[in-house]
């Protein structure tokens, strides 16, 4: 009910007439950038020691991510980091409700894929977020734009996981395309 009132206040359209394809694409780009801003800074804030041990540690109980933990979070984190960042773009743009639903589906799917633990063909790479769950101090964003700007992806960019961080366009597993160092395997 609260979201409905926010959407009405912001002028979100609930009409049967759909926006043009081009306008939907523009809005999805804006939504992605707004989510990157909101998620990066809220997520990084949740890694502050005062908040981490009481709030965000719930999500990081899993160091090897599985899809279901994409939404496994403390209620404060769920509102600040999981709900608010994807919601800000549609509110800012006053988008049509159909575009809002499309965006929520994309954002949720992206989060599930980032936490799935598998690098599957034709889907975004989960390597950056898997690395985040292993090291805790890198890769706070969704797109990686602000991680690059703030240098919070330096450790990741120096890792084997970064070499495997690409869109897989075939059925050959990433570990076969970018194999582990044989010296590390023997240890």
C-alpha positions as CSV (number, residue, x, y, z in Angstrom):
1,X,0.0,0.0,0.0
2,X,2.9,2.3,0.8
3,X,4.5,1.7,-2.6
4,X,1.2,2.4,-4.3
5,X,0.9,5.7,-2.6
6,X,4.5,6.6,-3.5
7,X,3.8,5.7,-7.1
8,X,0.6,7.8,-7.3
9,X,2.4,10.7,-5.6
10,X,5.2,10.5,-8.2
11,X,2.8,10.2,-11.1
12,X,3.4,6.6,-12.1
13,X,1.0,5.8,-14.9
14,X,-1.6,3.0,-14.4
15,X,-3.1,3.4,-17.9
16,X,-3.6,0.7,-20.5
17,X,-1.5,2.6,-23.0
18,X,2.1,1.3,-22.8
19,X,5.2,3.4,-23.3
20,X,7.2,3.1,-26.5
21,X,10.0,0.5,-26.7
22,X,12.6,3.3,-27.0
23,X,11.3,5.0,-23.8
24,X,11.4,1.8,-21.9
25,X,15.0,1.3,-22.9
26,X,15.9,4.8,-21.7
27,X,14.2,4.2,-18.4
28,X,15.9,0.8,-17.9
29,X,19.3,2.5,-18.4
30,X,18.4,5.2,-15.9
31,X,17.1,2.6,-13.4
32,X,20.3,0.6,-13.7
33,X,22.5,3.7,-13.0
34,X,20.3,4.8,-10.1
35,X,20.3,1.3,-8.7
36,X,24.1,1.2,-9.0
37,X,24.4,4.4,-6.9
38,X,21.9,3.3,-4.3
39,X,23.1,-0.2,-3.9
40,X,26.8,0.5,-4.0
41,X,26.6,3.1,-1.2
42,X,24.1,1.3,0.9
43,X,25.9,-2.0,0.6
44,X,29.3,-0.4,1.3
45,X,27.7,1.4,4.3
46,X,26.5,-2.0,5.6
47,X,30.1,-3.2,5.6
48,X,31.0,-0.6,8.2
49,X,31.9,-2.6,11.4
50,X,29.2,-1.0,13.4
51,X,26.5,-2.1,11.0
52,X,28.1,-5.2,9.6
53,X,28.1,-7.3,12.8
54,X,24.4,-6.4,13.6
55,X,22.9,-6.2,10.2
56,X,24.8,-7.3,7.1
57,X,26.5,-10.4,8.6
58,X,23.2,-12.2,8.3
59,X,23.6,-12.1,4.5
60,X,27.3,-13.0,4.7
61,X,26.7,-16.2,6.7
62,X,26.9,-17.7,3.2
63,X,30.4,-17.5,1.8
64,X,29.6,-19.8,-1.2
65,X,26.5,-18.0,-2.6
66,X,23.3,-19.8,-3.6
67,X,20.4,-18.1,-5.3
68,X,18.0,-18.1,-2.3
69,X,20.4,-15.9,-0.3
70,X,19.9,-13.0,-2.8
71,X,17.1,-12.0,-0.5
72,X,18.3,-13.6,2.7
73,X,19.0,-10.5,4.8
74,X,18.3,-8.6,8.0
75,X,15.0,-6.5,7.6
76,X,17.0,-3.2,7.8
77,X,19.3,-4.4,5.0
78,X,16.4,-5.7,3.0
79,X,14.8,-2.2,3.0
80,X,18.0,-0.1,2.6
81,X,19.8,-2.3,0.0
82,X,17.4,-4.8,-1.6
83,X,14.2,-2.7,-2.0
84,X,15.1,1.0,-2.0
85,X,17.8,1.1,-4.7
86,X,15.7,-0.7,-7.4
87,X,12.7,1.4,-6.4
88,X,14.4,4.8,-6.7
89,X,14.7,4.8,-10.5
90,X,11.0,4.2,-11.2
91,X,10.0,6.8,-8.6
92,X,12.5,9.3,-10.0
93,X,11.2,8.8,-13.6
94,X,7.5,8.4,-12.7
95,X,7.4,5.4,-15.0
96,X,4.4,3.4,-16.3
97,X,3.6,0.5,-14.0
98,X,4.4,-2.1,-16.8
99,X,7.9,-0.7,-17.0
100,X,8.2,-0.8,-13.2
101,X,7.2,-4.5,-13.1
102,X,9.6,-5.3,-16.0
103,X,12.4,-3.5,-14.0
104,X,11.6,-5.4,-10.8
105,X,11.7,-8.7,-12.7
106,X,15.1,-7.8,-14.2
107,X,16.6,-6.6,-10.9
108,X,15.4,-9.7,-9.0
109,X,16.6,-12.0,-11.7
110,X,20.0,-10.2,-11.7
111,X,20.4,-10.7,-8.0
112,X,19.4,-14.3,-8.2
113,X,22.0,-14.9,-11.0
114,X,24.7,-13.0,-9.0
115,X,24.2,-15.3,-6.0
116,X,23.6,-18.6,-7.9
117,X,27.3,-19.8,-7.7
118,X,27.2,-20.9,-11.4
119,X,28.5,-19.1,-14.4
120,X,25.9,-20.1,-16.9
121,X,25.8,-19.5,-20.7
122,X,24.0,-16.3,-21.9
123,X,23.5,-14.9,-18.3
124,X,25.5,-12.3,-16.5
125,X,28.7,-13.5,-14.8
126,X,28.4,-14.1,-11.0
127,X,32.2,-14.0,-10.5
128,X,32.3,-10.5,-9.0
129,X,29.7,-11.2,-6.4
130,X,31.1,-14.6,-5.6
131,X,34.4,-12.9,-5.0
132,X,32.6,-10.4,-2.7
133,X,31.3,-13.3,-0.6
134,X,34.7,-14.8,-0.4
135,X,36.7,-11.6,0.5
136,X,34.0,-9.3,1.9
137,X,35.9,-6.1,1.1
138,X,35.5,-5.9,-2.7
139,X,32.8,-5.5,-5.3
140,X,30.0,-3.7,-3.5
141,X,28.1,-2.6,-6.6
142,X,25.8,-4.2,-9.1
143,X,27.4,-3.1,-12.4
144,X,30.9,-2.5,-11.0
145,X,31.1,1.1,-12.2
146,X,31.4,2.6,-8.7
147,X,33.7,-0.2,-7.6
148,X,36.1,0.8,-10.4
149,X,35.7,4.5,-9.6
150,X,36.4,3.9,-5.9
151,X,39.0,1.2,-6.3
152,X,37.0,-1.4,-4.4
153,X,37.5,-3.9,-7.2
154,X,41.4,-3.9,-7.2
155,X,41.8,-7.2,-5.5
156,X,39.1,-8.7,-7.8
157,X,40.8,-7.4,-10.9
158,X,44.1,-9.0,-9.8
159,X,42.4,-12.4,-9.4
160,X,41.6,-15.4,-11.6
161,X,37.9,-14.7,-11.0
162,X,38.3,-11.5,-12.9
163,X,39.7,-13.3,-15.9
164,X,36.6,-15.5,-15.8
165,X,34.2,-12.5,-15.4
166,X,32.7,-12.3,-18.9
167,X,29.4,-13.2,-20.7
168,X,29.7,-16.9,-21.5
169,X,28.4,-17.3,-25.1
170,X,29.0,-21.1,-25.4
171,X,28.5,-24.3,-23.5
172,X,32.2,-24.8,-22.6
173,X,32.6,-24.2,-18.9
174,X,34.5,-21.0,-17.9
175,X,36.9,-23.1,-15.8
176,X,38.0,-24.9,-19.0
177,X,38.3,-21.6,-21.0
178,X,40.3,-20.0,-18.1
179,X,41.8,-22.9,-16.2
180,X,43.2,-22.7,-12.7
181,X,47.0,-22.4,-12.4
182,X,48.4,-26.0,-12.3
183,X,50.8,-24.9,-9.6
184,X,47.9,-24.0,-7.3
185,X,46.1,-27.3,-8.0
186,X,49.1,-29.3,-6.7
187,X,49.1,-27.6,-3.3
